[in-house]
């Protein structure tokens, strides 16, 4: 399966924040260390999700922020 659906369903934290973090990484794909170079043209989101679930990419939640960085 392209998207790690079983891991996404089992994710017990805030899925909205998780999705926002994943989309921020998609916007910065050129700067991601360890991203599979051959997959730049397709499977971007599944690759990012897999990297987040494998703890290769991390995100931090900062409470009380109203702005979008």
Steps between C-alpha positions, in 0.01 A plus 500: 500500500631843410370690805581333834127481581532258792747734671284804422193335654699395807632856549347616830602863498345803335468403132440859389835613643669191357356574154602867519855398591510254210383767256768739628760232422351455152554873439865462605576174319821634348653551846414163652806296583456132420209544260511237222631706207348276234147561633494881466234495229244274662406336830605812687234488774533124566878538524464790744246308711725195512798714602297662780377162627857365488617802706727622220304828499372664816258780575440705810168641613518851637186587696327833456637588158255667265734568208592262221877466456 
